[in-house]
Structures are given as structure tokens and as C-alpha cells.
């Protein structure tokens, strides 16, 4: 992973999000600048599993020209080893293990974030995978299952294995997405591990990104829901870390982004095209895109069922040249706690007589 780190700014990565970060989404993200590194949505791994062809297309047909890591989720060691070997037959930049998914159906199977309840099992999995994987091996984790106090023991496990990078979503599994992050845990990892640490969680704009980087010293930043909402975020961050400025997109720009998402994802319908099915697919993106905009937009679009109705609503709210708001609201379950990052960095700036984030 070190060979991907830019010289004068953090590495920018797109967080893997199930049923979102697929090949069509990658195509669209790259048109807006895209991250430095992509990660696939996870391959479910179990005794009788096989690599899902649709996810493999993100690797084999990678349209970005940028590195892509293949992520696995599971807890059966022989199956993980088999899948890792199979994935390395494809043009992957590395293999990533998911230790962070908080979905109850995943955790009940002791996979994803559920594995954090069993540090000894995590230790065995990492040891076996590190021996089997010929190339880069990275891990994405949370800071604990129930409490951040568990992170000390987890760091000892990660330190025992020569992983190439650790991406940390700065919440516990139990906190899901409904709390501020714990930057102190990420800082602890940066100070403890020899591999690069990637900070993830609550990066929704340039200021929150710079705040999380300043508070953790992480080598990289990983964005998920914030990048769905704002596909310009990666280019905005490149400009900001380079000392430049970037224009704020308008309502019409956001409308064009939605239209591109529609076009790319609609092409993937393998059966006869149905507009109502496509509307349901688009709601996975719009649930985040609407945040910070007129509440009526969110209310109406999530109740739309037909193609004409969907675009009529989008055009009514977005056919304007006004700059989009920089931040989503914190009153929904989709974004929460990011103002804590800004408050902390502002208080530090005040104590040092420095300018606060804009």
C-alpha cells in the first residue's frame, strides 16, 4: 500500500459499500475525479461460496486505470484461503478482509464486525491469510464490537501480522453510523502500527476530511456515504490539500450526476428493462444525495415509484444554478456526529490562535 501513497497529501480511497460500489458506480465516480484507490463491495465467503461474477466484473473490467482491492467477508478459514487464491488470479491490487460490517445478519454469522468479538479467531485468520496471499493484504475494521476499550487488544492482533494497511472506521459495531467517530483510536493505531492507517467515518466535506486527518495523522482517508452525496469530494480534497480552491457544484450539476447514475446502472439490468425497478435501485443513492437539501426532496423521492415521477421530482428541486450546501444535516440516521470533528479542530485552532475551518 505504501507505493500508492501520494507524496504531499493523504491517500484517498472509496469505501466499499454493498450494492453501491459496483462497476457502474465506479464508472460514474471516475468521471468526477474519483479516488486514488477503489475497493470492491465484499465477496461473501463460506464453505460452498463461489466468487460472484457481477463483483468480479468490477475487477476484470475496471474502467478507472486505478488500483482496485478485492474485499472478502467471512469466517471460515479454508474458504477464505481458497477465495483469496482465486481472487489473486484476477488483476487485483490486493486482498482486503472486512472486519467492520455492522449488519446484524452478518454479525450473527460471526463475520464482518461480528468477528471482533473473537480476537483469537481474528488472529488465526490474519495469520493464515498473510501466509497464503502473495501480494498486498489489507484489513478494514471498526474500533471494537461493544466499546472502543476493546481496541487495545485488537491492535495487538493487527501488530502480529504483516498487513499492508489498516482502514479503520472510527466507530464500534454497536454504534453502526449513529454516533461521532473516535479519532483517538485511529491516532493510537497510527502510533502503534508499522503499516499505513486509513481513517474512515464522518468525512462529508473538505473540512471534516482535513479535521480527521489533523486529529489522527492517518496516511489516508476513506469516504463512503459522503462520496455518494458529493462525487466532487475527491477532487475537492486534492485541490484543498494542494492549496487550491475548487468551485462549488450547483443544483444542475447534481442533477447531471443523478442522470449519469441512472444511465450507467440502467444498462446493467439483465432482464427486460423496467423503470420501476430502476427507481428502486436509484433510491440507494438518493437516500444520501438528498441530505442537506430541501427536506421535501428527500420526502418525495423516497416515495416515488415510476421513472417519470422520479425525474419530475429531481428536476423540480435541482434545476437551478445555486451552489449546493456543503454539509448534510445531522438530524437523519444517514449522517451523524460529523460536527464533533469540526468542533474539536476549531477548539484546537482557537487555542493556537489559528484560523478555524471555513
Buried (B, 14 or more C-beta within 10 A) or exposed (E): BEEBBBEEBBBBBBBBBBEBBBBBBBBBBBBBBBBBBBBBBBBBBBEEBEBEEEBBBBBEEBEBEBBBBBBBBBBBBEBBBBBBEBBBEBEBBBBBBBBBBBBEEBBEBBBBBBBBBBBEBBBEBBBBBBEBBEEBBBBBBBBBBEEBEBBEEBBEBBBEBEBBBBBBBBBBBBBBBEBBBBBBBBBBBBEBBEBBBBBBBBBBBBBBBBBBBBBBBBBBBBBBBBBBBBBBBBBBBBBBBEEEEBEEBBBBBBBBBBEBBBEBBBEEEEEEEEBEBBBEBBBBBBBBBBBBBEEEBBEBBEEBEEBEBBBEBBBEBBEEEEEBEBBBBBEBEBBBBBBBBBEBBBEBBEEEEEEEBE
